[in-house]
Amino acid sequence: MALWSQLDPRSFPNGVVMFCCKELAEVLHPLQPFPRHMFSCGRTFDTSLVSEALEVRQSFTHGVIVLDGDEATWGIVQLSSQGKPSIHSVTQLGHLSANIASRTRRGGQSATRYARNRDGEELAFLRKVAERASEEFADIRSVLVGGRGDMKRKLLPELPQQVRERVACVIDIGCSAGPEGLQTVATHVPEVARQSRCRALDEVVVRFLNLVAETDAHEAPLVCYGEAQTASALRIGAVEHLVVASSHSSATWADLAKDSGATYSEIEPTTELSLRFCQGYGVGACLRYAVDPELLEISGSDLSSDEEAKCLPVQTLRVERPARVSLPMQDPSSDCESVSTATSRSDGLLLKWLESSLTRALQDAAAAESLTMCADVLLFDGNASTDQERLETTVEMLRGEGVPEDVLVELVCHVADLIDDPN
């Protein structure tokens, strides 16, 4: 309370973020006003509001710089986070007068000196604007530069690399570089955001299609598609990036991706690549590690009818590879070999899944590898199957090492198919 009483509200127009404990006291001034108030007292700091604000700034905030030979103005444009890109607010952050001498042909022998002085004043002005841009726009989505004349293009080489890489476009305007110019350039931000999103989604689709094309029919793939297999991959935590066509989109898929820590992208058929995905696949995923389709089929068959209704949207499609995707076809004569090795392949994939899950849970790859080796010995000890007693011993060992319960529950579900039937 003593620290709170020392704060001047005029110095924190957007509110205050305060973290206090016996060891430290930190006060932050948010770049944007927070949507709600929060008071939390617990064993750990609740940084959810700060994280949300950073996510909004990095995803939906764009910088705008307008300048000419007389002045420069810069600010940020906040887009709405729901629906199509639209302007939520435009905030001016600063203004700077140029004070650059006008060009002249007079001066006789001193004309060259006048020109050098003017060029120096112009460069100093551009570097001041670049310095402010570096301070304000280091962590935003993109930057738009606008103005009259060539001054806006002369600014680009002076910008720091991290800001220059974020410049989305340079816009000519017919007004001054004051607040009016800021508002004029800001109107272009929604279209820039829409084009940027389309490019990002096309990159997602290209990666998915490349993984499909590169998959060998005799190897466990790094990609899956179809609603049943994709839902199974989500359940075992194997999905890195979930890709869903807009015609299949639902809150259920987004929730499943969030629960498993996967990135979620909804694809609309607006380009040739996105149309190819929407018509040929509908639902698919890029995986964190290779997963045998047989294991996904096993996981999918473990779902009860009630669980399946929760995990999958009402409409279920059987998706086949489009003819344009060239993949080697499996020889039917190899079916017997595939069946005879299914158990050992599932065993190996189970251990790969366990090591990946332990790495994410413990944040220690070496410890995860050691625990996986121990689990392999306790569960199988060179055999292709296991029993209930070995499973219980393995679970107790992992629980004693601090493995979270959700990982243990998933392990029990996966191992249940490998347990010998006592009858």
C-alpha positions as CSV (number, residue, x, y, z in Angstrom):
1,M,0.0,0.0,0.0
2,A,2.9,2.3,0.7
3,L,4.1,1.9,-2.9
4,W,0.6,2.4,-4.2
5,S,0.2,5.7,-2.4
6,Q,3.4,7.0,-4.0
7,L,2.1,6.6,-7.6
8,D,0.9,9.6,-9.5
9,P,-2.2,8.7,-11.6
10,R,-1.2,11.3,-14.2
11,S,1.9,9.2,-14.9
12,F,-0.2,6.1,-15.7
13,P,-3.0,7.1,-18.0
14,N,-3.5,3.5,-19.1
15,G,-3.6,2.1,-15.6
16,V,-1.0,0.3,-13.5
17,V,0.3,-3.3,-13.3
18,M,1.9,-4.0,-10.0
19,F,3.7,-7.1,-8.8
20,C,4.7,-7.3,-5.1
21,C,6.2,-9.8,-2.7
22,K,8.7,-9.8,0.1
23,E,11.6,-9.9,-2.3
24,L,10.6,-7.4,-5.0
25,A,8.1,-4.7,-6.1
26,E,7.6,-3.9,-9.8
27,V,5.4,-1.3,-11.4
28,L,4.5,-1.4,-15.1
29,H,2.7,1.1,-17.3
30,P,0.7,-0.8,-20.0
31,L,0.9,0.4,-23.6
32,Q,-2.9,0.1,-23.9
33,P,-5.7,0.3,-21.2
34,F,-6.6,-3.1,-19.8
35,P,-10.2,-4.3,-20.4
36,R,-10.9,-5.1,-16.8
37,H,-9.5,-4.7,-13.2
38,M,-7.9,-7.5,-11.3
39,F,-6.6,-8.1,-7.8
40,S,-4.9,-11.4,-7.2
41,C,-3.2,-12.7,-4.0
42,G,-1.6,-16.1,-4.2
43,R,1.6,-18.1,-4.2
44,T,2.5,-17.1,-7.8
45,F,2.1,-13.9,-9.9
46,D,-1.0,-14.0,-12.2
47,T,0.3,-12.6,-15.5
48,S,-2.7,-13.5,-17.6
49,L,-3.7,-9.9,-18.2
50,V,-0.2,-9.0,-19.3
51,S,0.0,-12.0,-21.6
52,E,-3.3,-11.2,-23.2
53,A,-2.2,-7.6,-23.8
54,L,1.1,-8.7,-25.4
55,E,-0.8,-11.2,-27.6
56,V,-3.2,-8.5,-28.8
57,R,-0.3,-6.1,-29.5
58,Q,1.7,-8.7,-31.4
59,S,-1.3,-9.9,-33.4
60,F,-3.7,-7.0,-33.9
61,T,-1.6,-3.8,-33.5
62,H,0.0,-2.1,-36.5
63,G,2.3,0.9,-36.5
64,V,1.9,3.9,-38.8
65,I,4.5,6.6,-39.7
66,V,3.6,9.6,-41.9
67,L,6.2,12.2,-42.8
68,D,7.2,14.8,-45.3
69,G,9.7,17.7,-45.4
70,D,7.9,19.6,-42.7
71,E,6.9,17.1,-40.0
72,A,6.4,13.5,-38.9
73,T,3.6,11.8,-37.0
74,W,3.5,8.2,-35.7
75,G,0.9,6.1,-34.0
76,I,-0.6,2.7,-33.7
77,V,-3.8,1.2,-35.1
78,Q,-5.6,-1.4,-33.1
79,L,-7.7,-3.9,-35.1
80,S,-10.6,-5.8,-33.7
81,S,-9.7,-9.3,-32.6
82,Q,-13.1,-10.8,-33.7
83,G,-14.3,-11.3,-37.3
84,K,-12.9,-9.6,-40.4
85,P,-10.1,-7.0,-39.8
86,S,-11.6,-3.6,-38.9
87,I,-10.2,-0.6,-37.1
88,H,-10.9,-0.5,-33.4
89,S,-8.9,2.5,-32.5
90,V,-6.2,4.9,-33.9
91,T,-3.8,6.4,-31.3
92,Q,-1.2,9.1,-32.0
93,L,2.0,8.4,-30.1
94,G,4.2,11.3,-31.2
95,H,4.9,14.3,-33.5
96,L,8.1,15.9,-34.6
97,S,8.7,19.1,-36.6
98,A,11.4,18.9,-39.3
99,N,13.0,22.4,-39.2
100,I,14.7,21.6,-42.5
101,A,15.9,24.6,-44.6
102,S,14.2,25.0,-48.0
103,R,16.1,24.3,-51.1
104,T,17.6,27.4,-52.9
105,R,19.6,28.1,-56.0
106,R,21.1,31.2,-54.5
107,G,24.3,31.5,-52.6
108,G,26.8,31.6,-55.4
109,Q,29.9,29.8,-54.2
110,S,28.1,28.9,-50.9
111,A,25.3,27.0,-52.7
112,T,27.1,23.7,-52.2
113,R,27.6,24.4,-48.5
114,Y,23.9,25.3,-48.2
115,A,23.0,22.0,-49.9
116,R,25.2,20.0,-47.5
117,N,23.7,21.7,-44.5
118,R,20.2,20.9,-45.7
119,D,21.1,17.3,-46.4
120,G,22.5,17.0,-42.9
121,E,19.4,18.5,-41.3
122,E,17.3,16.1,-43.4
123,L,19.3,13.1,-42.3
124,A,19.2,14.2,-38.6
125,F,15.4,14.4,-38.9
126,L,15.1,11.0,-40.5
127,R,17.3,9.4,-37.8
128,K,15.2,11.0,-35.0
129,V,12.0,9.5,-36.6
130,A,13.8,6.1,-37.0
131,E,14.8,6.2,-33.3
132,R,11.3,6.8,-32.2
133,A,10.0,4.0,-34.5
134,S,12.5,1.7,-32.9
135,E,11.2,2.5,-29.4
136,E,7.5,2.2,-30.3
137,F,7.3,-0.5,-33.0
138,A,9.6,-3.3,-31.8
139,D,6.9,-5.8,-31.0
140,I,3.9,-5.0,-33.3
141,R,2.5,-6.8,-36.2
142,S,3.5,-4.5,-39.1
143,V,4.4,-1.0,-40.0
144,L,2.9,1.3,-42.7
145,V,4.9,4.3,-43.9
146,G,3.1,7.2,-45.8
147,G,3.5,10.8,-46.8
148,R,4.0,13.2,-49.6
149,G,7.2,13.3,-51.7
150,D,10.2,11.1,-51.3
151,M,10.9,11.6,-47.6
152,K,9.0,8.4,-46.7
153,R,11.3,6.4,-49.0
154,K,14.4,8.0,-47.6
155,L,13.3,6.9,-44.1
156,L,13.4,3.2,-44.9
157,P,17.2,2.8,-45.0
158,E,17.5,4.6,-41.7
159,L,15.0,2.3,-39.8
160,P,16.5,-0.5,-37.6
161,Q,16.4,-3.9,-39.3
162,Q,13.8,-5.3,-36.9
163,V,11.4,-2.4,-37.8
164,R,12.4,-2.3,-41.5
165,E,11.5,-6.0,-41.8
166,R,8.0,-5.2,-40.5
167,V,7.2,-2.5,-43.1
168,A,4.3,-3.8,-45.0
169,C,3.8,-1.0,-47.6
170,V,4.7,2.6,-48.5
171,I,1.7,4.8,-49.2
172,D,1.4,8.1,-51.1
173,I,-1.0,10.6,-49.6
174,G,-2.1,14.1,-50.6
175,C,-2.4,15.7,-47.2
176,S,0.1,16.8,-44.6
177,A,1.9,14.5,-42.3
178,G,-0.1,15.5,-39.2
179,P,-3.1,13.8,-37.5
180,E,-5.0,13.9,-40.8
181,G,-2.2,12.0,-42.6
182,L,-2.1,9.5,-39.7
183,Q,-5.9,8.8,-40.1
184,T,-5.5,8.5,-43.9
185,V,-2.8,5.9,-43.8
186,A,-4.6,4.1,-41.0
187,T,-7.5,3.3,-43.3
188,H,-5.2,1.0,-45.3
189,V,-4.4,-1.2,-42.3
190,P,-7.4,-3.6,-42.5
191,E,-6.5,-4.5,-46.1
192,V,-2.8,-5.0,-45.2
193,A,-3.9,-7.3,-42.3
194,R,-6.2,-9.3,-44.6
195,Q,-3.4,-9.8,-47.2
196,S,-1.0,-10.8,-44.5
197,R,-3.4,-13.3,-43.1
198,C,-4.0,-14.8,-46.5
199,R,-0.3,-15.2,-47.1
200,A,0.2,-16.8,-43.7
201,L,-2.6,-19.3,-44.2
202,D,-1.3,-20.2,-47.7
203,E,2.1,-21.0,-46.0
204,V,0.2,-23.3,-43.6
205,V,-1.5,-25.1,-46.5
206,V,1.8,-25.4,-48.5
207,R,3.5,-27.0,-45.5
208,F,0.6,-29.5,-45.0
209,L,0.5,-30.4,-48.7
210,N,4.3,-30.8,-48.8
211,L,4.2,-33.2,-45.8
212,V,1.5,-35.2,-47.6
213,A,3.5,-35.4,-50.8
214,E,6.7,-36.3,-49.0
215,T,5.1,-39.1,-46.9
216,D,6.2,-42.6,-47.8
217,A,3.4,-45.2,-47.7
218,H,5.7,-47.6,-45.7
219,E,6.7,-45.0,-43.0
220,A,4.8,-43.3,-40.2
221,P,3.8,-39.9,-41.5
222,L,4.3,-36.4,-40.0
223,V,0.8,-35.5,-41.2
224,C,-2.8,-36.9,-40.8
225,Y,-6.1,-35.9,-42.3
226,G,-9.7,-36.9,-41.9
227,E,-11.8,-36.0,-38.9
228,A,-11.4,-39.4,-37.1
229,Q,-7.6,-39.6,-37.4
230,T,-7.1,-35.9,-36.6
231,A,-9.2,-36.2,-33.5
232,S,-7.2,-39.2,-32.3
233,A,-4.0,-37.4,-32.9
234,L,-5.2,-34.5,-30.8
235,R,-6.1,-36.8,-28.0
236,I,-2.6,-38.2,-27.8
237,G,-1.0,-34.7,-28.0
238,A,0.7,-35.4,-31.3
239,V,-0.7,-32.4,-33.2
240,E,1.5,-29.3,-33.7
241,H,-0.7,-27.4,-36.1
242,L,-4.4,-28.1,-36.7
243,V,-5.8,-27.1,-40.1
244,V,-9.6,-26.9,-40.6
245,A,-11.6,-25.8,-43.6
246,S,-14.1,-23.1,-42.9
247,S,-16.9,-25.5,-43.9
248,H,-15.9,-27.8,-41.1
249,S,-15.0,-25.1,-38.6
250,S,-16.6,-25.3,-35.1
251,A,-15.7,-24.3,-31.6
252,T,-15.1,-28.0,-30.8
253,W,-12.0,-28.1,-33.1
254,A,-10.6,-24.9,-31.6
255,D,-11.2,-26.2,-28.1
256,L,-9.4,-29.5,-28.9
257,A,-6.4,-27.6,-30.3
258,K,-6.2,-25.4,-27.3
259,D,-6.4,-28.3,-24.9
260,S,-3.6,-30.2,-26.6
261,G,-1.4,-27.1,-27.1
262,A,-1.7,-27.1,-30.9
263,T,-1.9,-24.1,-33.1
264,Y,-5.2,-23.7,-34.9
265,S,-5.8,-22.3,-38.4
266,E,-9.2,-22.0,-40.2
267,I,-8.8,-22.0,-44.0
268,E,-11.3,-20.2,-46.3
269,P,-11.3,-21.2,-50.0
270,T,-10.0,-17.8,-51.3
271,T,-6.9,-19.0,-53.2
272,E,-6.1,-22.0,-55.4
273,L,-4.1,-23.6,-52.6
274,S,-6.7,-23.1,-49.9
275,L,-9.5,-24.3,-52.3
276,R,-7.4,-27.5,-52.9
277,F,-7.2,-28.1,-49.2
278,C,-10.9,-27.4,-48.5
279,Q,-12.2,-29.6,-51.3
280,G,-9.6,-32.4,-50.9
281,Y,-9.1,-32.7,-47.1
282,G,-11.3,-30.5,-45.0
283,V,-9.6,-31.4,-41.7
284,G,-5.9,-32.2,-41.2
285,A,-2.9,-31.7,-39.0
286,C,0.9,-31.3,-39.1
287,L,2.3,-33.6,-36.3
288,R,5.0,-33.0,-33.8
289,Y,6.4,-36.4,-34.4
290,A,5.7,-39.3,-36.8
291,V,2.6,-41.4,-35.8
292,D,1.6,-44.7,-37.3
293,P,-1.9,-44.4,-38.8
294,E,-2.7,-47.8,-37.2
295,L,-2.1,-46.2,-33.8
296,L,-4.5,-43.4,-34.6
297,E,-7.0,-46.0,-35.7
298,I,-6.5,-47.8,-32.4
299,S,-6.9,-44.6,-30.4
300,G,-10.0,-43.7,-32.4
301,S,-11.6,-47.1,-31.7
302,D,-11.1,-46.5,-27.9
303,L,-13.6,-43.7,-28.0
304,S,-17.0,-44.5,-26.7
305,S,-19.9,-43.2,-28.6
306,D,-20.5,-40.4,-26.1
307,E,-16.8,-39.3,-26.2
308,E,-16.8,-39.5,-30.0
309,A,-19.8,-37.2,-30.1
310,K,-18.0,-34.7,-27.9
311,C,-14.7,-34.8,-29.9
312,L,-16.1,-34.7,-33.4
313,P,-18.4,-32.3,-35.2
314,V,-21.7,-33.9,-36.3
315,Q,-20.6,-34.2,-40.0
316,T,-18.0,-36.8,-40.6
317,L,-16.2,-37.2,-44.0
318,R,-14.0,-39.9,-45.3
319,V,-11.2,-37.9,-47.1
320,E,-9.1,-39.5,-49.8
321,R,-5.8,-38.2,-51.3
322,P,-6.5,-36.1,-54.4
323,A,-5.1,-37.4,-57.6
324,R,-2.8,-34.4,-57.9
325,V,-0.9,-35.5,-54.8
326,S,1.6,-38.1,-56.0
327,L,2.3,-40.7,-53.2
328,P,3.7,-44.2,-53.5
329,M,1.0,-46.8,-53.1
330,Q,1.5,-49.7,-50.7
331,D,1.7,-53.1,-52.4
332,P,-1.2,-55.3,-51.3
333,S,1.2,-58.3,-50.9
334,S,2.8,-56.5,-48.0
335,D,-0.4,-56.7,-45.9
336,C,0.7,-59.8,-44.1
337,E,4.0,-58.2,-43.1
338,S,2.2,-55.1,-41.8
339,V,-0.2,-57.1,-39.7
340,S,2.6,-59.2,-38.2
341,T,4.6,-56.2,-37.1
342,A,1.7,-54.0,-35.9
343,T,2.3,-54.7,-32.2
344,S,6.0,-53.9,-32.2
345,R,5.5,-50.8,-34.3
346,S,2.7,-49.6,-31.9
347,D,5.1,-50.4,-29.0
348,G,7.8,-48.1,-30.5
349,L,5.4,-45.3,-31.3
350,L,4.0,-45.5,-27.8
351,L,7.5,-44.9,-26.4
352,K,8.0,-42.0,-28.8
353,W,4.8,-40.5,-27.7
354,L,5.7,-41.0,-24.0
355,E,9.1,-39.3,-24.5
356,S,7.6,-36.3,-26.3
357,S,4.9,-36.0,-23.6
358,L,7.4,-36.2,-20.8
359,T,9.6,-33.6,-22.5
360,R,6.7,-31.1,-22.7
361,A,5.6,-31.8,-19.1
362,L,9.0,-31.8,-17.4
363,Q,10.8,-29.3,-19.7
364,D,13.8,-31.6,-19.5
365,A,14.7,-33.7,-22.6
366,A,17.4,-35.7,-20.8
367,A,15.1,-36.6,-17.9
368,A,12.3,-37.5,-20.4
369,E,14.6,-39.8,-22.3
370,S,15.8,-41.6,-19.1
371,L,12.3,-42.0,-17.8
372,T,11.2,-43.4,-21.2
373,M,14.0,-46.0,-21.1
374,C,13.0,-47.0,-17.6
375,A,9.3,-47.3,-18.6
376,D,10.3,-49.5,-21.6
377,V,12.2,-51.9,-19.3
378,L,9.4,-52.0,-16.7
379,L,6.6,-52.4,-19.2
380,F,8.0,-54.7,-21.9
381,D,11.5,-55.9,-21.0
382,G,12.0,-57.1,-24.5
383,N,8.5,-58.5,-25.0
384,A,5.9,-57.2,-27.4
385,S,3.1,-57.2,-24.7
386,T,2.8,-56.3,-21.1
387,D,0.4,-57.0,-18.1
388,Q,-1.5,-55.0,-15.5
389,E,1.1,-55.4,-12.8
390,R,3.9,-54.0,-15.0
391,L,1.7,-51.1,-16.0
392,E,0.9,-50.3,-12.3
393,T,4.6,-50.4,-11.4
394,T,5.5,-48.1,-14.3
395,V,2.8,-45.6,-13.4
396,E,3.9,-45.5,-9.8
397,M,7.5,-45.0,-10.9
398,L,6.6,-42.1,-13.1
399,R,4.3,-40.6,-10.5
400,G,7.2,-40.6,-8.0
401,E,9.3,-38.7,-10.5
402,G,6.7,-35.9,-10.7
403,V,5.0,-36.8,-14.0
404,P,1.6,-35.0,-14.2
405,E,-1.6,-37.1,-13.8
406,D,-2.9,-36.3,-17.3
407,V,0.1,-37.9,-18.9
408,L,-0.3,-41.0,-16.7
409,V,-3.9,-41.3,-17.6
410,E,-3.1,-41.2,-21.3
411,L,-0.4,-43.7,-20.8
412,V,-2.8,-46.2,-19.2
413,C,-5.2,-45.7,-22.1
414,H,-2.5,-46.4,-24.7
415,V,-1.0,-49.4,-22.9
416,A,-4.4,-51.0,-22.3
417,D,-4.4,-52.4,-25.9
418,L,-1.0,-54.1,-25.3
419,I,-1.9,-55.9,-22.1
420,D,-2.1,-59.7,-22.4
421,D,-5.6,-61.1,-21.8
422,P,-5.3,-63.5,-18.8
423,N,-8.2,-65.6,-20.3
